[in-house]
């Protein structure tokens, strides 16, 4: 298996059957990919995003795991299902690696990643992702509360230190 680096999907037609055929022939979900939609505006763009989402659902491919599918457009800042970026340069740099010969440890890690990505592909990712999102929001809430408690604890420690300094004087 080669290192996962970005690959561009080129399409001039965004009808649902065409997208299903295109996505099934590409390695979507197996490597990070992006599709550029700068040429579409308004309702055409909304229809294309809807058809992309429906095609991914029909093929049982999640747009974020194991490898993401990014949509490059400046018209819409975000989407509920797809990952939107304003330009190719704004794509996360993690997958901007140049192909080179790997060392043995890197090959071992890459084979482990490929096995794990196959396991993720076999899961019902859409259902699991909702559960992961719910758990993540609860963890974020817990983090916020702990951060607040830590802040108040620091204030209380500062007050107690001043009291002990005043009582010693």
trRosetta pair geometry for C-beta under 8 A, 3 or more apart (Angstrom, degrees):
i j d omega theta_ij theta_ji phi_ij phi_ji
1 110 5.9 -166 83 150 108 109
1 111 6.8 147 29 -93 119 58
1 114 4.7 172 -22 -74 170 147
2 5 7.9 -56 131 8 107 95
2 99 6.8 -19 -169 -124 118 112
3 97 5.6 -75 141 89 141 136
3 99 6.3 -180 41 -111 115 66
3 102 7.2 154 -56 -66 106 121
3 110 6.9 -83 -93 -115 61 134
4 31 4.7 -173 -140 -135 89 77
4 32 5.7 96 159 1 109 89
4 67 5.9 -140 -164 -110 146 139
4 95 6.0 -59 120 -130 86 108
5 31 7.3 -10 51 -173 38 118
5 32 7.2 -79 160 53 15 103
5 95 5.4 150 -135 172 41 82
5 96 7.0 78 -147 -123 94 18
5 97 5.4 -121 -91 58 107 77
5 98 7.8 65 -104 -97 152 18
5 99 6.9 -97 -7 -59 147 82
6 31 8.0 158 -117 148 19 100
6 32 5.3 -52 -94 102 61 103
6 33 6.9 127 -157 -111 63 29
6 34 6.1 -2 -161 2 114 107
6 91 6.4 50 -90 143 150 159
6 95 5.1 112 -44 119 79 116
6 96 6.7 -1 1 -86 117 59
7 26 7.8 180 109 -164 130 111
7 27 7.2 59 49 54 152 109
7 31 5.8 53 6 108 120 128
7 32 7.4 141 17 89 73 55
7 33 5.1 -35 69 -108 83 83
7 34 7.8 165 80 24 39 67
8 33 7.2 140 -107 -162 15 78
8 34 5.9 -34 -111 71 63 82
8 35 7.3 121 -167 -97 65 40
8 36 6.9 -4 -155 -14 112 103
9 22 7.0 97 -169 157 118 120
9 26 6.0 -9 -106 -108 111 166
9 28 7.7 14 -69 -75 141 106
9 33 5.5 53 -30 170 105 122
9 34 7.0 -162 17 91 85 32
9 35 4.3 -34 67 -88 108 92
10 35 7.9 174 -80 -135 22 77
10 36 7.8 -6 -106 37 64 98
11 14 6.4 100 127 -77 126 70
11 18 7.4 131 -157 134 118 115
11 19 7.2 38 -147 -98 161 75
11 22 5.9 20 -95 -140 122 169
11 35 6.6 -3 19 -150 111 120
13 18 4.6 -25 107 119 116 171
14 18 7.3 -132 -126 75 7 120
14 19 6.3 33 -156 -60 52 117
14 40 7.5 10 -9 -79 153 150
14 44 7.8 111 48 178 139 82
14 47 6.9 120 107 112 123 89
14 48 3.9 -28 170 -119 162 91
14 51 5.4 131 157 68 87 142
14 52 7.2 -44 -157 -49 105 87
15 18 4.6 80 63 14 89 109
15 19 6.8 -164 86 -10 41 90
15 51 6.7 -130 -167 -151 17 154
16 19 5.8 -58 -143 38 28 110
16 20 6.4 31 159 -22 65 104
16 51 4.8 -130 -77 -146 71 100
16 54 5.9 -35 -124 93 115 126
16 55 6.0 -174 -151 -68 67 93
16 58 8.0 91 -177 -6 105 151
17 20 5.7 -52 -148 33 33 113
17 21 6.5 30 155 -15 65 105
18 21 5.9 -58 -153 39 32 109
18 22 6.1 31 152 -19 67 110
19 22 5.5 -55 -141 40 32 113
19 23 5.9 28 161 -16 68 109
19 51 5.5 141 2 144 154 103
19 52 6.1 -133 -158 -97 149 52
19 55 4.0 -103 117 -69 114 161
20 23 6.1 -57 -141 40 25 105
20 24 6.2 21 160 -17 62 110
20 55 4.8 -146 -72 -139 64 98
20 58 5.8 -41 -109 89 117 138
20 59 6.5 168 -142 -52 78 107
21 24 6.0 -60 -145 38 26 107
21 25 6.4 18 159 -13 63 110
22 25 6.1 -66 -152 39 27 105
22 26 6.3 15 156 -12 66 113
23 26 5.8 -59 -140 42 32 105
23 28 5.0 -33 -157 13 87 146
23 55 5.4 138 4 146 146 120
23 56 6.8 -136 -156 -84 163 61
23 59 5.6 -137 112 -12 125 163
23 61 6.8 -144 167 26 127 153
24 59 6.0 -157 -76 -117 84 131
26 33 6.8 68 156 -107 133 164
27 30 4.1 -82 178 61 94 117
27 31 4.9 39 112 18 124 101
27 33 7.3 155 78 -52 76 128
28 33 5.7 -75 -106 29 71 146
28 56 7.5 -112 141 -111 143 92
28 59 7.7 66 77 104 126 149
28 61 5.5 49 115 -179 109 159
28 69 5.7 14 -151 -80 104 127
29 61 4.5 -123 -48 -147 135 106
29 62 7.0 98 -112 48 111 60
29 65 7.9 29 -142 113 85 38
29 66 6.3 77 -178 37 72 79
29 67 6.0 134 -166 49 23 85
29 69 7.6 -31 -56 -40 59 107
29 121 6.3 105 151 -106 125 106
30 66 7.7 34 -105 66 30 112
30 67 6.4 -26 94 28 12 132
30 117 7.1 108 -132 143 53 136
30 121 7.9 14 -80 -77 75 142
31 67 5.5 -94 174 120 10 168
32 67 4.6 -121 -65 179 59 108
32 68 5.5 18 -129 56 90 74
32 69 7.8 -174 -157 -79 52 37
32 70 7.6 26 -180 -7 94 103
32 95 4.4 -54 46 -125 151 173
33 67 7.5 82 -2 125 75 112
33 68 7.8 -151 41 104 56 53
33 69 5.3 -8 70 -117 93 74
33 70 7.3 -166 100 27 46 72
34 69 7.2 154 -93 -168 38 52
34 70 4.1 -21 -108 69 93 98
34 71 7.2 176 -157 -81 74 17
34 72 5.6 54 171 -28 118 108
34 85 7.6 -46 -133 42 130 122
34 88 6.9 145 104 -116 157 81
34 91 6.3 -82 -63 -95 150 136
35 52 7.3 -164 59 -118 153 141
35 69 7.2 13 -3 179 102 97
35 70 7.5 178 24 90 60 54
35 71 5.7 -21 66 -114 90 64
35 72 6.9 -166 89 19 38 84
36 39 7.9 71 126 -1 90 89
36 72 4.5 -28 -109 67 65 118
36 73 7.7 138 -165 -65 49 67
36 88 7.3 -31 -87 -61 113 103
37 40 4.9 -40 180 34 92 114
37 45 6.1 112 153 -129 127 90
37 48 6.0 161 -132 108 134 149
37 49 7.8 21 -114 -63 177 83
37 71 5.9 -1 4 -175 124 97
37 72 6.6 157 22 74 70 58
37 73 4.4 -29 74 -71 100 116
37 75 8.0 -79 110 24 105 116
38 72 7.0 -30 -42 117 89 92
38 73 6.2 -178 -77 -117 49 64
38 74 6.8 39 -116 7 86 95
40 44 4.5 -137 -156 113 97 108
40 45 4.2 144 126 -78 108 75
40 48 5.5 -28 -159 2 175 148
40 73 7.3 -45 64 -116 95 131
40 75 7.8 -95 98 7 74 150
41 44 6.2 45 56 48 44 109
41 45 5.8 -10 -138 -25 8 117
41 75 6.2 171 -126 -92 63 148
42 45 6.1 124 54 19 24 101
42 46 7.2 -50 145 -2 41 102
42 75 7.8 -115 -43 -163 36 148
43 46 5.5 -53 -145 38 37 112
43 47 6.1 38 156 -19 69 105
44 47 5.8 -56 -148 38 29 110
44 48 6.3 30 153 -20 64 107
45 48 5.7 -54 -146 36 30 111
45 49 6.4 29 155 -17 65 105
45 73 6.5 126 -147 -157 127 158
45 75 5.6 -32 -163 75 176 153
45 76 6.8 174 143 -20 132 117
46 49 5.9 -55 -148 37 30 110
46 50 6.3 31 153 -18 64 107
47 50 5.7 -54 -147 37 31 112
47 51 6.2 28 155 -16 65 108
48 51 5.8 -57 -145 40 30 109
48 52 6.2 33 154 -22 65 105
49 52 5.7 -50 -145 34 31 113
49 53 6.4 32 154 -18 63 105
49 71 6.8 50 -109 -147 92 171
49 76 7.4 -11 -61 33 156 162
49 79 6.0 -141 -167 -123 137 147
49 82 6.3 -127 -154 17 97 145
50 53 5.8 -56 -151 36 30 111
50 54 6.3 25 154 -15 66 108
51 54 5.7 -53 -141 40 33 109
51 55 6.1 36 157 -22 66 106
52 55 5.8 -54 -146 36 28 111
52 56 6.5 28 155 -18 62 106
52 71 7.0 117 104 -84 170 128
52 82 6.6 36 104 -81 126 143
53 56 5.9 -58 -152 35 29 110
53 57 6.5 27 152 -17 65 106
53 63 7.6 -51 -113 -39 67 137
53 81 4.9 78 -122 84 121 151
53 82 6.4 -109 -77 -43 93 105
54 57 5.6 -54 -147 37 34 111
54 58 6.2 36 154 -21 67 105
55 58 5.7 -52 -145 36 31 112
55 59 6.3 16 159 -5 65 110
56 59 6.1 -66 -145 47 29 100
56 61 4.7 -96 -157 74 78 93
56 62 7.2 94 164 -113 118 14
56 63 5.6 -1 -162 -59 167 90
56 69 7.3 -151 -97 40 136 154
56 81 8.0 168 65 151 139 127
57 60 7.4 27 -176 -79 34 37
57 126 7.2 52 -124 -79 86 150
60 125 7.8 123 175 28 76 100
60 126 8.0 -106 -144 -13 65 113
61 69 7.8 61 137 -20 120 137
62 65 5.1 1 90 53 130 76
62 125 3.9 -96 -34 115 138 139
62 126 6.2 -173 -92 -65 102 66
62 129 6.3 154 -141 -44 141 142
63 68 6.6 35 154 -152 64 65
63 69 4.6 -86 -148 47 80 103
63 81 6.2 97 23 151 141 82
63 82 5.3 -87 165 -113 166 62
63 83 6.4 -174 141 -1 112 88
64 68 5.3 -2 -134 -105 44 87
64 69 8.0 -88 -61 27 34 70
64 83 6.5 116 -93 -40 85 118
64 129 7.2 114 54 -125 125 138
65 68 7.7 5 -58 -72 32 64
65 120 5.6 -106 151 171 108 138
65 125 5.9 -164 75 -153 111 135
65 129 7.3 -178 20 -87 125 113
66 116 7.3 146 -131 116 134 79
66 117 3.7 138 147 -137 168 88
66 120 4.3 126 -68 75 104 142
66 121 6.4 -58 -9 -50 118 83
67 117 7.0 15 -27 -138 91 133
68 83 5.5 -1 -173 19 125 153
69 82 7.1 -63 96 -142 95 92
69 83 7.0 149 83 36 50 103
70 82 7.9 116 -143 171 30 91
70 83 4.9 -61 -109 96 67 107
70 84 7.5 133 -165 -110 74 16
70 85 5.4 -1 -175 7 124 115
70 91 5.9 169 58 -115 174 101
71 79 7.2 25 46 9 138 145
71 82 5.1 31 -2 151 126 134
71 83 6.8 151 18 80 76 53
71 84 5.2 -32 72 -105 98 66
71 85 7.5 156 77 25 46 67
72 84 7.9 143 -98 -160 21 58
72 85 5.6 -30 -106 75 68 87
72 86 7.4 27 -159 133 70 13
72 87 6.4 53 -159 -138 110 17
72 88 5.9 -1 -118 -65 153 65
72 91 7.7 -48 -85 -60 110 102
73 76 5.9 30 99 34 122 84
73 84 6.4 -54 50 -153 90 103
73 86 7.4 -58 95 -124 31 42
74 86 4.9 56 -103 -150 73 86
74 87 7.4 24 -71 -56 98 77
76 79 6.2 53 133 -60 134 92
76 84 5.8 -90 99 -146 93 161
77 84 6.7 129 149 100 23 134
77 86 7.9 -12 -118 -67 61 99
78 84 5.5 -170 -115 43 33 124
79 82 4.4 6 84 53 138 86
79 83 7.7 -101 52 -44 102 9
79 84 5.2 112 0 -32 99 120
85 88 7.8 103 106 -90 126 21
85 90 4.4 -180 -179 97 110 111
85 91 5.6 139 91 -78 174 58
86 90 5.3 65 51 8 78 159
87 90 4.8 101 56 0 74 102
88 91 5.9 -22 -170 -10 46 115
91 95 7.4 -66 146 58 117 103
91 96 7.3 132 96 -58 109 107
92 95 6.7 68 90 14 90 89
93 96 4.9 -55 -156 22 61 124
97 100 8.0 -98 162 12 101 95
102 106 4.1 -131 -169 95 105 122
102 107 4.9 135 112 -59 126 80
102 110 6.7 -32 -157 -9 169 143
103 106 4.8 90 54 11 74 106
103 107 7.0 -136 96 -8 36 89
104 107 5.6 -53 -147 35 32 113
104 108 6.5 35 154 -21 65 103
105 108 5.7 -52 -151 34 33 113
105 109 6.5 30 152 -15 65 105
106 109 5.7 -54 -148 39 34 109
106 110 6.1 35 153 -21 66 108
107 110 5.6 -54 -144 37 31 113
107 111 6.4 30 157 -18 65 103
108 111 6.0 -54 -149 35 29 108
108 112 6.5 31 151 -18 62 106
109 112 5.5 -54 -150 36 34 114
109 113 6.3 37 151 -21 67 104
110 113 5.5 -50 -147 34 34 113
110 114 6.5 34 153 -20 64 102
111 114 5.6 -49 -147 33 35 112
111 115 6.6 37 152 -19 64 102
112 115 5.8 -53 -152 35 33 111
112 116 6.4 28 152 -14 65 107
113 116 5.7 -57 -146 41 32 109
113 117 6.1 32 155 -21 67 106
114 117 5.7 -51 -143 36 31 111
114 118 6.6 35 154 -21 62 102
115 118 5.8 -55 -154 33 31 111
115 119 6.7 32 149 -19 64 103
116 119 5.5 -51 -151 34 37 114
116 120 6.5 38 151 -19 67 102
117 120 5.5 -48 -147 35 36 113
117 121 6.4 41 151 -23 64 103
118 121 5.5 -51 -148 33 34 114
118 122 6.6 33 153 -20 64 104
119 122 5.8 -57 -153 33 33 110
119 123 7.0 37 150 -27 63 101
120 123 5.8 -51 -156 22 37 114
120 125 6.6 53 172 -90 81 117
121 125 7.8 -30 -119 -40 28 127
123 128 5.7 2 148 -13 128 149
124 127 4.5 16 123 28 113 115
124 128 6.2 136 88 -17 67 94
125 128 5.5 -62 -141 46 34 109
125 129 5.7 41 159 -32 71 106
126 129 5.9 -49 -143 27 25 113
126 130 7.2 29 154 -19 57 99
127 130 6.1 -52 -161 28 34 110
127 131 7.0 28 146 -12 63 107
128 131 5.5 -58 -155 40 40 113
128 132 6.1 41 149 -22 72 105
129 132 5.4 -49 -143 37 35 113
129 133 6.2 39 154 -22 65 103
130 133 5.7 -53 -148 35 30 112
130 134 6.4 31 153 -20 63 105
131 134 5.7 -52 -148 35 31 112
131 135 6.4 28 154 -15 64 107
132 135 5.8 -57 -147 40 31 109
132 136 6.1 32 154 -22 66 108
133 136 5.6 -53 -142 37 29 112
133 137 6.4 30 157 -20 64 103
134 137 6.0 -53 -150 32 28 108
134 138 6.7 27 152 -15 61 105
135 138 5.7 -56 -152 37 34 111
135 139 6.4 32 151 -18 67 107
136 139 5.6 -55 -147 38 34 111
136 140 6.3 37 153 -22 66 103
137 140 5.6 -48 -147 34 34 113
137 141 6.5 38 152 -20 63 103
138 141 5.6 -52 -151 35 33 113
138 142 6.4 35 150 -19 64 105
139 142 5.5 -50 -146 37 35 114
139 143 6.3 40 152 -22 65 103
140 143 5.5 -51 -149 34 32 115
140 144 6.5 35 152 -20 64 103
141 144 5.7 -51 -151 33 32 112
141 145 6.5 30 152 -16 64 105
142 145 5.8 -56 -149 38 32 110
142 146 6.2 30 154 -17 66 107
143 146 5.8 -56 -145 39 30 110
143 147 6.2 33 155 -22 64 107
144 147 5.7 -54 -148 34 29 114
144 148 6.5 30 153 -19 63 105
145 148 5.7 -54 -150 35 32 112
145 149 6.4 32 152 -18 66 105
146 149 5.6 -51 -145 37 34 112
146 150 6.2 37 153 -21 65 105
147 150 5.7 -52 -148 35 30 113
147 151 6.5 35 151 -22 62 103
148 151 5.6 -51 -151 31 33 114
148 152 6.5 26 154 -11 65 105
149 152 5.9 -58 -149 42 32 106
149 153 6.1 37 151 -24 66 108
150 153 5.5 -53 -144 35 31 116
150 154 6.6 34 155 -21 63 101
151 154 5.9 -54 -155 31 29 110
151 155 6.8 27 149 -16 63 104
152 155 5.5 -51 -150 36 38 113
152 156 6.2 39 152 -19 68 106
153 156 5.6 -53 -145 39 32 112
153 157 6.2 34 154 -20 65 105
154 157 5.7 -51 -145 36 31 112
154 158 6.4 34 154 -20 63 105
155 158 5.7 -55 -152 35 31 113
155 159 6.5 30 151 -18 65 105
156 159 5.7 -52 -148 36 33 111
156 160 6.3 31 154 -17 65 107
157 160 5.7 -55 -144 40 32 111
157 161 6.2 35 155 -22 65 105
158 161 5.7 -52 -146 34 30 112
158 162 6.6 30 155 -18 63 104
159 162 5.9 -56 -153 35 31 110
159 163 6.5 32 151 -20 65 105
160 163 5.6 -52 -148 34 34 113
160 164 6.5 30 155 -16 66 104
161 164 5.9 -55 -148 38 31 107
161 165 6.3 31 153 -19 65 107
162 165 5.6 -55 -146 38 32 112
162 166 6.2 31 155 -18 66 107
163 166 5.8 -56 -147 38 30 109
163 167 6.3 26 156 -17 65 109
164 167 5.8 -54 -142 39 32 109
164 168 6.4 34 156 -22 64 106
165 168 5.9 -56 -149 33 30 111
165 169 6.8 28 154 -20 62 105
166 169 5.9 -55 -152 31 33 110
